Amino acid sequence: MAAVAAMSMALCEQIPAVADHPRELGRVSWERDFGRGADRARSEKKPILMLFQEVPGCATCVGYGQMVLSHPLVVEAIESLFVPVAIYNNGGGEDAATLKKFREPAWNNPVVRIVSTEGSEIAPRLAGDYSIRGLLSAMSTALRKLNRPIPPYLQLLAEEYGAARTERGTFAMACFWAGEGRLGSLPGVLSTRPGFSGGHEVVEVVFNPGTIPYDKLVSAAKSQGCALRVFAENDGQRQIASEIVGRGAVEPAGTVRPDAEPKYYLSQTPLKFVPLSATQSARVNAAIGMGLNPDRFLSPRQIDLWAVVQRYPNAGWKSKIGAPDIARAWDEVMQIAARALTGKEKQVSILR
């Protein structure tokens, strides 16, 4: 299979390397010298993403490594779009010299800077923000400034984590499998969950009101045949929904009892074994339901892993739909992939 043959690094070498990483550095493969990183950046024509980190570090430092720098899509974006360089802010030698060069304080919480090979700033210094949202924003700013394309998978991740606030709506329909597919395709919808409420089949939607306001979401759901009833979260939403859906069609929000087969269209394909973010999962499920190619929503490494899953269907894969921890889900799938690849194919690359 061409996709498998195209993978670039040895799978067997990656998993132990991650295990040996300090927790503060997450799962990213970092250069540990600015000069070496700059040489790589010039050769690869990429900007440098620098992490100034305390190792061993406090709870904030460890949390940043484990929560932000261990998300597999964040790791992929850092490693493929930038040259990552980690500088210990509590070390001596070259670390201390680089700290002085960039005027960074010692014994400090994590700081991220995206710079050129000469060390000039490309995006504003990221300090005091230890969220995925903050890091994605800095990365996107740098790519836009350099007129580099932002991959669709990274755009989706930024959409998922970038909302200043989210809201929730619940819609009743004739078939929640079809409805989840339709609602999951809407820009601004961040996640979907089918289930039962008030005797109806429903889909609970988490959405970004900055992208799709509640009234627009209800109107779109109605046009898709997905708003036979609207379960309102509050009186303001109830009034808006009632005007759009029709008098008497809105009911108070209740507890949704989840369906046993979420993301029905996705669950019928081998892609169910590939860990996806919540928004990716909604878009991929929608694309499959509409007979469209879901590749455009996936990262290159997810596509590579999908190829391995298809090549080794009996390797013992388990569905990762709705997995609460994408980093752990990715590690589990990678362990199965490592066992599945044999002989020369063990030298074929795939994402950590």
HELIX and SHEET records of a PDB file:
HELIX    1   1 ALA A    2  ALA A    5  1                                   4    
HELIX    2   2 LEU A   11  ASP A   20  1                                  10    
HELIX    3   3 ARG A   23  LEU A   25  5                                   3    
HELIX    4   4 PHE A   34  GLU A   44  1                                  11    
HELIX    5   5 ALA A   59  GLY A   63  1                                   5    
HELIX    6   6 TYR A   64  VAL A   68  3                                   5    
HELIX    7   7 PRO A   72  LEU A   81  1                                  10    
HELIX    8   8 GLY A   93  LYS A  101  1                                   9    
HELIX    9   9 ILE A  132  LYS A  145  1                                  14    
HELIX   10  10 PRO A  152  GLY A  162  1                                  11    
HELIX   11  11 PHE A  176  GLY A  184  1                                   9    
HELIX   12  12 TYR A  214  SER A  223  1                                  10    
HELIX   13  13 ASP A  235  VAL A  245  1                                  11    
HELIX   14  14 TYR A  264  SER A  267  1                                   4    
HELIX   15  15 PRO A  270  PHE A  273  5                                   4    
HELIX   16  16 ALA A  278  GLY A  289  1                                  12    
HELIX   17  17 PRO A  294  PHE A  297  5                                   4    
HELIX   18  18 PRO A  300  ARG A  311  1                                  12    
HELIX   19  19 ILE A  326  ALA A  340  1                                  15    
HELIX   20  20 GLY A  343  GLN A  347  5                                   5    
SHEET    1   A 4 VAL A  83  TYR A  88  0                                        
SHEET    2   A 4 ILE A  48  GLN A  53  1                                        
SHEET    3   A 4 VAL A 111  VAL A 115 -1                                        
SHEET    4   A 4 LEU A 126  ALA A 127 -1                                        
SHEET    1   B 6 VAL A 250  PRO A 252  0                                        
SHEET    2   B 6 ARG A 229  ALA A 232  1                                        
SHEET    3   B 6 GLU A 167  MET A 173 -1                                        
SHEET    4   B 6 HIS A 200  PHE A 207 -1                                        
SHEET    5   B 6 VAL A 189  SER A 197 -1                                        
SHEET    6   B 6 ARG A 257  PRO A 258 -1                                        
END                                                                             
